Amino acid sequence: MAKLSKILIYPIKSLDPIAVSEVEISSGGALKGDREFAIFDRNGKYINAKRNPKIHLIRATYDLGDRFVRLQIQDREEVFTFDLDRDRALLVDWLSEFFGQFVELRQNISNGFPDDPDAWGATVISQSTLTTIKSWYKHSKLSLQQIRLRFRTNLEISDIEAFWEDSLFAKSGEMVPFKIGNVHFLGTNPCQRCPVPTRDPFTGEAYPEFQKIFTQKREATLPVNVERSRFNHFYRLALNTCIPLTESGKILKLGDTYSKPE
């Protein structure tokens, strides 16, 4: 039976994730704490890996219970610890110095800062999908964890076929209902990808022809029953979702089973 096998949340957008065993649905219909914070420049634009590959060099670990983040620059020993609430100014100073420009750290506790503002729920993928993508780069040293960190999806479902998530969207403007545990989701669209998956998540170094290989293989393996109108190009992976506001306060847990209305 298909079940939830991994939950990853990203407390600070574009930085490292933390794996958790359960997560609450927020008041805004997102995973509580996911992309709760985001870094902006003085013009109000995101500072993220799409625009600034240097961000790959920041290692972040979290203690969410005590609201701490620990930051470290790749290959350096010094670790800097900040309370996400009380040390906000110090954290901003550290980030500003690292990026060499003034930055602002904004917070949204309702539904975070999703990449797709029209699909603010969790992103969902089959673990078999990630394993299959790893096989596309069989002559490289890309591990499953590397693939996972490149595509930065929230929820992984095990014991189900690769690209199962492609069955959970329909024509533009339509949504596909399903459940994980007792939480209702609406599948919206396949997630459009950016330069981030092409780069090593720890160094920012680009993998030669990563996107070309991906798009060729993605088109060749696209399930026959997929809604092809949602693929204006094949550099898309994982399911974007909406979570109805009625689900606020519910808990997703590892081991929760996937189900879909008949």
C-alpha positions in Angstrom: 0.0 0.0 0.0 1.4 3.4 -1.0 2.4 5.4 2.0 4.2 8.6 3.1 7.9 7.7 3.5 9.6 11.1 3.8 8.6 14.6 4.9 11.1 17.4 4.1 10.4 21.0 5.1 12.6 24.0 4.2 12.3 26.5 7.1 14.4 29.1 5.1 13.5 29.1 1.4 16.5 28.0 -0.8 18.5 26.6 2.2 18.9 23.0 3.3 15.8 21.0 4.4 15.1 19.1 7.6 13.5 15.7 7.6 10.6 15.4 10.1 8.4 12.5 11.2 5.2 14.6 11.2 4.0 18.0 10.3 0.9 20.1 10.9 -1.1 21.8 8.2 -0.9 25.5 8.7 -3.7 28.0 8.8 -3.0 28.9 5.2 -3.0 25.4 3.9 0.7 24.6 3.7 3.1 22.5 5.7 3.7 24.4 8.9 7.2 25.9 8.9 7.9 25.1 5.2 9.5 28.2 3.5 8.4 30.1 6.6 11.3 32.5 5.9 12.7 33.9 2.7 15.6 36.1 1.9 15.1 39.3 -0.2 17.4 41.9 -1.6 16.9 45.7 -1.3 14.6 45.7 -4.4 12.3 43.1 -2.9 13.5 40.2 -5.1 14.2 36.7 -3.8 17.8 35.9 -3.1 17.6 32.2 -4.0 19.6 29.6 -5.9 17.9 30.5 -9.2 19.5 34.0 -9.1 22.5 33.4 -6.8 24.4 30.1 -7.0 26.5 31.1 -4.0 23.6 30.2 -1.8 24.6 26.5 -2.4 27.6 27.0 -0.2 25.5 27.6 3.0 24.9 24.5 5.1 21.9 24.9 7.4 20.7 22.6 10.2 17.7 23.2 12.5 16.3 22.5 15.9 12.7 23.4 15.2 11.6 22.7 18.8 13.9 25.4 20.2 13.6 27.5 17.0 17.4 27.5 16.2 19.2 27.5 12.9 22.9 26.7 12.6 24.7 28.0 9.6 28.0 27.0 8.2 29.9 28.0 5.1 30.8 24.9 3.0 34.3 23.5 4.0 34.7 25.9 6.9 34.6 24.7 10.5 32.9 27.7 12.3 29.2 27.2 13.0 26.9 30.2 13.7 23.8 29.6 15.8 20.8 31.9 15.6 17.4 31.9 17.4 14.9 32.3 14.5 12.8 34.7 16.6 15.1 36.5 19.0 18.3 36.7 16.8 16.7 37.9 13.6 18.8 41.0 13.3 22.0 39.0 13.8 20.9 36.4 11.2 20.2 39.2 8.7 23.7 40.7 9.3 25.3 37.3 8.8 23.4 36.7 5.5 24.1 40.3 4.3 27.9 39.8 4.9 27.8 36.4 3.2 26.0 37.7 0.1 27.9 41.0 0.0 24.7 43.1 0.0 21.9 44.2 2.2 19.3 41.5 2.6 15.9 41.3 4.3 14.5 38.1 6.0 10.7 38.0 5.7 8.4 35.6 7.5 5.0 34.2 6.6 3.6 31.8 9.2 0.3 31.3 7.3 1.5 29.6 4.1 5.2 30.5 3.7 6.8 31.6 0.4 5.9 28.9 -2.2 7.5 28.9 -5.6 4.0 28.7 -7.2 1.7 31.2 -5.4 -1.4 29.5 -7.0 -0.3 26.1 -5.6 0.7 26.8 -2.1 0.4 23.2 -0.7 3.2 20.6 -0.5 5.0 19.2 -3.5 4.6 15.4 -3.8 6.6 12.8 -5.7 7.0 9.0 -5.8 10.2 7.7 -4.3 10.4 5.4 -7.4 10.4 8.5 -9.6 13.5 9.8 -7.9 15.2 6.3 -8.2 14.3 6.3 -11.9 15.8 9.7 -12.4 19.0 8.6 -10.7 19.2 5.8 -13.3 19.2 8.4 -16.1 22.6 9.5 -14.8 24.1 6.0 -14.3 27.5 7.0 -15.5 27.8 9.7 -12.8 28.2 9.6 -9.1 24.8 11.1 -8.4 23.2 9.4 -5.4 19.5 9.2 -4.6 20.1 11.9 -1.9 21.7 14.1 -4.5 18.7 13.8 -6.7 16.4 14.4 -3.8 18.2 17.6 -2.8 18.3 18.8 -6.4 14.5 18.6 -6.8 13.6 19.7 -3.3 10.2 18.0 -3.0 8.3 18.0 0.3 6.5 14.6 0.4 7.7 11.3 -0.9 5.4 8.3 -1.4 6.8 4.8 -1.4 5.4 1.4 -2.6 4.0 3.0 -5.8 5.2 3.2 -9.4 7.5 5.8 -10.8 5.7 9.0 -12.1 2.5 8.0 -10.3 2.2 11.7 -9.4 1.6 12.4 -13.0 -1.9 10.9 -12.6 -2.8 13.6 -10.1 -3.3 16.6 -12.3 -5.8 17.3 -15.1 -6.5 20.0 -17.6 -5.7 23.6 -16.8 -8.2 25.0 -14.3 -9.1 21.5 -12.9 -7.8 19.9 -9.7 -7.6 16.2 -8.8 -8.5 15.3 -5.2 -6.6 12.7 -3.1 -5.7 12.1 0.5 -2.6 11.2 2.5 -3.7 10.0 5.9 -6.7 12.1 6.7 -5.4 15.2 4.9 -7.2 16.2 1.7 -5.1 17.5 -1.2 -5.9 18.9 -4.6 -3.4 18.1 -7.4 -2.9 21.1 -9.6 0.0 20.8 -12.1 3.5 19.3 -12.8 6.1 21.5 -11.2 8.1 23.7 -13.7 11.8 23.4 -13.0 14.6 26.1 -12.9 18.4 25.9 -13.0 18.7 24.6 -9.4 18.4 20.8 -10.2 21.2 21.1 -12.8 23.6 22.1 -10.0 25.4 20.2 -7.2 23.4 21.1 -4.1 26.6 21.5 -2.0 28.9 23.3 -4.5 26.7 24.9 -7.1 28.7 23.3 -9.8 26.6 22.5 -12.9 26.2 19.0 -14.2 27.0 18.9 -18.0 23.8 18.6 -20.0 21.7 17.7 -17.0 18.6 19.5 -18.3 19.0 18.0 -21.8 19.3 14.5 -20.5 16.4 15.0 -18.2 14.0 16.4 -20.8 14.8 13.7 -23.3 14.2 10.9 -20.8 11.2 12.7 -19.3 9.4 12.8 -22.6 10.3 9.2 -23.4 9.0 7.9 -20.1 5.9 10.1 -19.8 3.0 7.9 -18.8 0.5 7.2 -21.5 -2.5 8.4 -19.5 -1.0 11.7 -18.5 -2.6 15.1 -19.4 -0.1 16.1 -22.0 -1.5 19.6 -22.3 0.2 20.5 -19.1 3.6 19.9 -20.7 4.6 22.9 -22.8 8.1 21.5 -22.2 9.3 18.4 -20.4 11.5 20.0 -17.8 8.8 19.4 -15.2 8.8 17.1 -12.2 6.7 16.5 -9.1 3.2 17.5 -8.3 2.2 20.9 -7.1 -0.9 20.9 -4.8 -3.3 23.0 -2.9 -4.4 22.0 0.5 -7.9 23.3 1.4 -8.0 25.6 4.4 -10.4 23.1 6.0 -7.4 20.9 6.6 -5.7 23.4 8.9 -4.5 21.8 12.2 -4.4 18.2 10.8 -1.2 16.2 11.1 0.6 14.4 8.4 2.8 11.5 9.7 5.3 9.1 8.2 3.4 5.9 7.3 0.2 7.6 6.4 -1.4 5.9 3.4 -2.3 7.4 0.1 -5.9 7.1 -1.2 -8.0 8.6 -4.0 -11.8 8.9 -4.3 -13.3 6.3 -6.5 
